[in-house]
Each structure stands twice: as structure tokens, then as C-alpha cells.
Amino acid sequence: MNPCTFFSINVHFTKFLRKNAPTFQGFFVLLHDMKEKKTTITFIINPISGTSSKEDFPQIVGQLIDRDRFDVEIVFTEYAGHAAEIAKERAQQGRDVVVAVGGDGTVNEVARSLTHTDTALGIIPCGSGNGLARHLRLPLDVKKALAIINDCHIEAFDYGVINDLPFFCTCGMGFDAFISLKFAEAGKRGPITYVENVLKEGLKYKPETYTVEDETGTMRHKAFLIACANASQYGNNAYIAPGATMKDGKMDVIIMEPFNALDAPQIAADLFMKTLGNNSKIKTFRANHIRIKRKQPGAIHFDGDPVMTDCDIDVHIEHLGIRIITDAKAAEDSAQPNPVLNAFSDLFNNINNVREDIGKQGRRIQVINKLMLRRLSKL
């Protein structure tokens, strides 16, 4: 370009800027702010959740988080309930993201402080069950989970409320609440502890009678447990509601009828094979709001945390009330059963049917034998 031409353009541009100075100054300030502003993110770490140490986590974050995009804060919890306090404070401060680093209890604490706010929940699953992370198909590997945080893809999801206590996966009463109490008392975590408690306590537990009211009417059920599922599983890939989704404004209500020792293996298999809905002992329906009445106070649980409550229980869904960082490439866990697992499930069912038939025939033969003995004794 000719220097004179360049000079002429420069003079004209300078005059234009002076004439429109207020507008352009605001524009350039906005551009500067957009360039400088980072997404504010707080990691809340529960140092005692799960089985692995969290001491190295700050260093891993320092290595893997995108510092060009994120203004990072890391906080360790010091007592039960501390995560909820920190998350509530950060949401009030307008932090963009709060990440729960821990198990389902830590996730629940953080999440319940972020409902109906502009602050999104992130999850680094480090617990024993990781129910919400598994449902959302978030990686259980810390480095891969941090990669999802770096992508920062945010979606809105439903959450549930039982007697004013928010839950994000499941809540319930009956046997699963009873087991939650035993699990909390056990002092150790993991699927082995859970199975031990189920086997030790399961056959001792007495079913209760519940009155359940929803939008369609009132029903009475004698039940081993009643579970309300916002997400598909308890954790550890135990699917209490294989078809549940966190975006439909409804919960899956699962009523498990009383069963005997012969039924237990099939129910356990169905939980992990994603085929519980096919079991004859299971009744399910969907609702936005239910009220449950039982004869006496007892335990309920919300995301596995037990609490004692009275006879009246209220459960409802808050539609799209929580924002969560998810994997943009992965959908919610649709929990479609594997054909091979279905075959095993059918085999278990057939075995149980044969056992039941044998049992019925055996009882029938015993009755006939008794009648014949009575008649013979009269001769």
C-alpha cells in the first residue's frame, strides 16, 4: 500500500473514532472484559469419602484443568454438612460451577445447595456407589472426569424432594431405608458391605402396609419397600428403575411386594441385569407427586442417607431444577438390558417357576396323604 494512501485512511479513521468515541469505548471495554473473564469454578473435596486418598487431587487439578478458561478454587470439607454450606455460599457469590469431589453423599450435599440457581454442579465421582455419575454416564476415572469439566457442557435436570429433603437419584422407605441405616452403622463402604447387610438382615425384615396417593387415586400395598427414582440406579449398577430419566418431570415409583427366600436370588439378579421391571414381585408407575402414609414412624432415605421421620411422607419432582455438567457425547443411561443377561434372567425365572411348581405339588401330595391316612384310620 502507498504510504500516502495509508496516511489518508488513518486520518479518516481517527476522525471517525473521535466522532463515535462513546460507542466505541464501550465496545472495546466489552471486548476486553470478554477476553479477560474466566469461568469461576470451586472444587469441594470430601477427604474421607470412598476408599482412595484425595491428597493428590489439587496437584492433578493444577495439571489438567484449563487455566486459560477457569478461575479455580479448591476447598476441603471439615465436617458433615460442610459441603452444603460451602456450595450455598459460592452460589450466593455467583460462582459459575461448583464441583463435588466425593461420593453420593457429597454430591447430594453440594447439589441441594445449587438447585434453582445459575451455578452448575460438576461431579468427580470418588465414592463407593456413584449413582448419579453412573446414571449420567460420567467417567469414574478422575482424569477423564476432569476432561468433562474442561468441556463444561451444562444441561438442566430434574431432582426430587422427600419431606423437604432433596434427592437426585433415589429415595425410599421400607427395606432399602432399613439397609441404609445398617450401611451407615457398618463403618465401612463398598458393595461387599451392602451385600453383607442385605444377606444378614433381609430375611428378618417385616413388610409394612402403605397407603399411596397420586394424581390418579389412592391404593393400599403391603410392601417390602417403596422406592421413588429420579435416576435409574441406587449406585454400583444396581438398577432399581431401569427406564428412569431425569428430564421428564416424573419419578418412577417402585413397589416391591413381600417375597421369600426362593425369590431373593432372582430379585438380586434383576437389579444388576436391568430387568427388575419383568419381575412378578415388582409393581411400578410414574408420577410427579405422591403422598404415602404408614402405620408407624420409621426410616426413609434420600440418595442413601437415612433419616427417621413420621408416618406421613410426601415425595415430588422439581422439573429441570438443577444444572449439571455432563458429557456432551453421552446420553443418560437408558439401561437397556443385554440379551445375554436377559437369557440368564429368564433361566432364573424358569428355575424359580419349577421350584414353585414342585413346592405346590409337594404340598398337594402332603394334603392327599393326610386325607388317606384319616380315612384308613376309620376302617
C-alpha positions in Angstrom: 0.0 0.0 0.0 1.2 3.5 -0.9 2.3 5.4 2.4 0.1 8.4 1.4 -2.9 6.2 1.0 -2.3 4.6 4.4 -1.9 8.0 6.0 -5.2 9.2 4.4 -7.1 6.2 5.7 -5.6 6.6 9.1 -6.7 10.3 9.3 -10.2 9.5 8.3 -10.4 6.5 10.8 -9.1 8.8 13.6 -11.8 11.4 12.9 -14.4 8.6 12.8 -13.3 7.3 16.2 -13.4 10.8 17.8 -16.9 11.3 16.5 -18.1 7.9 17.8 -15.9 7.7 20.9 -18.5 6.9 23.5 -19.9 4.0 21.5 -16.5 2.5 20.5 -15.1 2.9 24.0 -17.9 0.8 25.4 -17.4 -1.7 22.6 -13.7 -2.1 23.3 -14.3 -2.3 27.1 -16.8 -5.1 26.5 -14.3 -6.9 24.2 -11.6 -6.6 26.9 -13.9 -7.9 29.6 -15.0 -10.9 27.5 -11.3 -11.7 26.8 -10.3 -11.5 30.5 -13.4 -13.0 32.2 -12.9 -16.7 33.2 -15.4 -19.2 34.3 -15.2 -19.4 38.1 -15.1 -22.9 39.5 -14.8 -24.3 43.0 -13.9 -27.9 43.8 -15.3 -29.1 47.1 -13.4 -32.2 48.2 -14.6 -34.7 50.8 -11.3 -36.2 52.0 -12.9 -39.2 53.7 -15.4 -40.3 51.0 -14.7 -43.5 49.1 -11.6 -45.6 49.6 -8.9 -43.6 47.9 -6.9 -40.6 49.2 -7.7 -37.1 47.9 -4.3 -35.6 48.9 -3.0 -35.5 45.3 -6.2 -34.1 43.8 -5.1 -30.4 43.9 -2.0 -31.3 42.1 -4.0 -33.2 39.4 -6.3 -30.3 39.0 -3.4 -28.0 38.6 -2.0 -30.2 35.8 -5.2 -30.9 33.9 -7.7 -28.0 34.4 -7.7 -25.4 31.6 -6.3 -22.3 33.5 -6.9 -20.1 30.4 -10.7 -20.7 30.8 -11.1 -21.3 34.6 -10.5 -19.3 37.7 -10.0 -22.3 40.1 -10.6 -22.6 43.9 -10.1 -25.8 45.9 -11.7 -26.4 49.3 -11.6 -29.4 51.6 -14.6 -30.2 53.8 -14.0 -30.5 57.5 -17.3 -31.9 58.9 -20.6 -33.4 57.9 -22.7 -30.8 56.2 -19.8 -28.6 55.4 -20.0 -29.2 51.6 -23.6 -27.9 51.6 -22.5 -24.8 53.4 -19.6 -24.1 51.0 -21.7 -24.7 47.9 -24.5 -22.4 49.2 -22.1 -19.6 49.9 -20.4 -20.0 46.5 -23.8 -20.0 44.7 -24.7 -16.7 46.5 -21.3 -15.3 45.4 -22.2 -16.1 41.8 -19.6 -18.8 41.1 -20.3 -20.4 37.8 -19.5 -24.0 38.7 -19.2 -26.0 42.0 -17.7 -29.5 41.6 -18.4 -32.2 44.2 -15.4 -34.4 44.6 -16.6 -37.5 46.6 -19.4 -40.0 46.8 -23.2 -39.8 46.6 -23.5 -38.1 50.0 -21.1 -35.3 49.0 -22.8 -34.9 45.6 -26.2 -34.6 47.4 -24.9 -32.0 49.8 -23.4 -29.9 47.0 -26.3 -30.3 44.6 -29.0 -29.4 47.1 -27.3 -26.1 47.6 -27.3 -25.3 43.9 -31.0 -26.1 43.0 -32.7 -23.2 41.2 -29.5 -21.2 40.9 -27.3 -20.2 38.0 -24.5 -22.2 39.5 -23.9 -25.6 37.8 -23.0 -28.8 39.5 -19.9 -30.7 38.4 -19.1 -34.2 39.6 -15.8 -36.0 40.2 -17.1 -39.4 41.4 -14.9 -40.8 44.2 -17.4 -42.8 46.3 -18.4 -46.4 46.6 -21.7 -46.2 44.7 -21.6 -43.1 42.4 -25.2 -43.5 41.4 -25.8 -40.1 39.8 -22.4 -40.2 38.0 -23.2 -43.6 36.6 -26.7 -42.6 35.5 -25.3 -39.6 33.7 -22.5 -41.8 32.2 -19.8 -39.6 33.7 -16.4 -41.3 33.8 -15.3 -42.8 37.1 -11.6 -42.1 36.3 -10.5 -38.7 37.8 -8.5 -37.6 34.8 -11.4 -38.4 32.4 -13.9 -36.7 34.7 -11.7 -33.5 34.7 -11.7 -33.6 30.9 -15.6 -33.4 31.1 -15.3 -30.4 33.5 -12.9 -28.7 31.0 -15.6 -29.1 28.2 -18.1 -27.5 30.6 -21.3 -28.7 28.7 -24.2 -27.8 31.0 -27.8 -29.2 30.9 -30.8 -28.9 33.2 -32.2 -31.9 35.0 -35.0 -32.9 37.4 -34.5 -33.6 41.1 -36.8 -34.9 43.8 -37.9 -33.9 47.2 -38.9 -36.2 50.0 -40.3 -34.5 53.1 -38.4 -31.3 52.2 -35.1 -33.3 51.7 -33.8 -33.0 48.1 -32.6 -36.2 46.3 -31.1 -36.6 42.9 -31.1 -40.4 42.3 -33.5 -42.3 44.6 -35.3 -42.0 47.9 -37.4 -44.6 49.6 -38.8 -46.3 52.7 -39.0 -49.9 53.9 -36.2 -52.3 53.4 -33.8 -50.0 51.4 -34.1 -47.3 54.1 -33.5 -50.0 56.8 -30.4 -51.2 54.9 -29.2 -47.6 54.6 -29.3 -47.4 58.4 -27.3 -50.6 58.6 -24.9 -49.4 56.0 -24.3 -46.2 57.8 -23.7 -48.1 61.1 -21.3 -50.5 59.4 -18.3 -48.1 59.4 -17.1 -49.3 56.0 -18.2 -48.8 52.4 -18.5 -50.6 49.2 -20.7 -53.3 47.5 -19.4 -56.1 49.8 -20.7 -54.3 52.8 -24.0 -53.7 51.1 -24.4 -57.3 50.1 -23.4 -58.5 53.6 -26.1 -56.3 55.2 -28.7 -57.4 52.7 -28.0 -61.1 53.3 -27.8 -60.8 57.1 -30.9 -58.6 57.6 -33.1 -59.3 54.6 -34.9 -62.4 55.9 -35.6 -60.7 59.3 -37.3 -57.7 57.8 -41.1 -57.5 58.1 -43.0 -55.8 55.3 -45.3 -52.9 56.1 -48.7 -51.7 54.7 -48.7 -48.4 52.9 -51.4 -46.1 51.6 -50.2 -44.5 48.4 -51.9 -41.5 46.9 -51.1 -40.0 43.5 -52.8 -37.9 40.8 -55.0 -41.0 39.8 -56.2 -42.1 43.2 -55.4 -44.0 46.4 -54.0 -47.5 46.7 -53.0 -49.8 49.6 -50.0 -52.0 49.3 -48.3 -54.5 51.6 -44.7 -53.9 50.5 -41.1 -54.9 51.3 -40.1 -51.4 50.1 -41.3 -48.4 48.1 -38.6 -46.6 46.1 -39.0 -43.3 44.2 -36.4 -43.0 41.4 -35.4 -39.8 39.6 -32.4 -41.6 38.1 -32.1 -45.3 37.1 -30.0 -46.8 39.9 -29.0 -46.9 43.5 -25.3 -47.0 42.6 -22.9 -49.8 41.9 -25.0 -50.5 38.8 -27.9 -51.8 40.9 -30.9 -50.6 38.7 -34.0 -50.0 40.7 -35.7 -48.2 37.8 -34.0 -49.2 34.5 -36.2 -46.8 32.4 -36.0 -43.7 34.6 -34.9 -40.4 33.0 -34.1 -37.1 34.8 -35.8 -34.9 32.2 -39.5 -36.0 32.1 -40.8 -34.2 35.2 -41.8 -37.6 36.8 -40.3 -40.2 39.1 -40.6 -44.0 38.7 -42.3 -45.4 41.8 -41.3 -49.0 42.5 -43.3 -51.1 44.9 -41.6 -54.4 45.9 -44.1 -56.9 47.3 -43.2 -59.4 50.0 -41.1 -62.3 48.8 -39.5 -65.4 50.2 -36.0 -66.9 50.1 -36.6 -68.6 46.7 -37.5 -65.2 45.2 -34.4 -63.3 46.6 -31.8 -64.6 44.1 -34.0 -63.6 41.1 -34.6 -60.1 42.5 -30.9 -59.6 43.2 -30.1 -60.8 39.7 -32.8 -58.5 38.2 -31.3 -55.4 40.0 -27.9 -55.9 38.3 -29.3 -57.2 35.0 -31.6 -54.2 34.4 -34.6 -56.5 34.3 -36.4 -55.7 37.6 -39.5 -54.5 35.7 -40.1 -58.0 34.5 -40.2 -59.5 38.0 -43.7 -60.5 39.2 -43.0 -59.1 42.7 -42.5 -55.6 41.3 -45.2 -53.0 40.6 -44.2 -49.7 39.0 -45.9 -46.5 37.9 -44.8 -42.9 37.2 -46.0 -39.8 39.0 -44.9 -36.2 39.6 -46.2 -36.2 43.2 -47.2 -38.9 45.7 -48.2 -39.0 49.3 -47.6 -42.1 51.4 -49.0 -43.0 54.8 -47.7 -45.8 57.0 -48.8 -47.2 60.4 -45.8 -46.1 62.4 -42.8 -43.8 62.1 -39.5 -45.2 60.7 -36.6 -44.6 58.4 -36.6 -43.1 55.0 -33.5 -42.4 52.8 -32.6 -39.8 50.3 -29.7 -40.8 48.0 -28.8 -43.5 50.5 -28.6 -41.2 53.6 -31.1 -42.4 56.2 -33.2 -40.3 58.5 -36.1 -41.0 60.8 -39.5 -39.5 60.1 -43.1 -39.8 61.0 -46.0 -41.7 59.4 -46.7 -39.2 56.6 -44.3 -39.0 53.6 -44.5 -36.5 50.7 -42.5 -37.0 47.5 -42.4 -34.8 44.4 -40.3 -33.9 41.4 -38.9 -30.4 40.7 -38.7 -30.3 36.9 -35.3 -29.1 35.4 -34.4 -27.5 38.7 -30.6 -28.3 38.8 -27.9 -27.5 36.2 -25.2 -30.2 35.8 -22.0 -30.5 33.7 -22.4 -33.6 31.6 -20.6 -35.4 28.8 -21.9 -33.8 25.6 -21.2 -37.1 23.8 -23.0 -39.4 26.2 -26.8 -39.6 26.8 -28.4 -40.5 30.1 -28.1 -44.2 30.9 -31.0 -45.8 29.1 -30.2 -49.0 30.9 -31.2 -51.3 28.0 -30.7 -54.9 29.2 -28.1 -57.0 27.5 -29.6 -60.0 25.6 -27.2 -62.4 27.3 -28.2 -61.0 30.7 -31.9 -61.4 29.7 -31.3 -65.0 28.9 -29.8 -65.6 32.4 -32.7 -63.7 33.9 -35.2 -66.0 32.0 -33.2 -69.0 33.2 -33.5 -67.9 36.9 -37.3 -67.3 36.4 -37.8 -70.7 34.9 -35.8 -72.3 37.8 -38.0 -70.4 40.3 -41.2 -71.4 38.5 -40.1 -75.1 38.6 -39.3 -74.7 42.3 -42.7 -73.2 43.0 -44.5 -75.9 41.0 -42.6 -78.6 42.9 -43.4 -76.9 46.2 -47.1 -76.6 45.3 -47.2 -80.3 44.1 -45.4 -81.4 47.2 -47.9 -79.6 49.5 -50.8 -81.1 47.5 -49.4 -84.6 47.9 -49.0 -84.0 51.6 -52.7 -83.0 51.9 -53.8 -86.1 49.9 -51.6 -88.3 52.1 -53.2 -86.9 55.3 -56.7 -87.4 54.0 -55.9 -91.0 53.0 -54.4 -91.7 56.5 -57.5 -90.3 58.2 -59.8 -92.5 56.1 -57.7 -95.6 56.6 -57.7 -95.0 60.4 -61.5 -95.1 60.4 -61.6 -98.6 58.8 
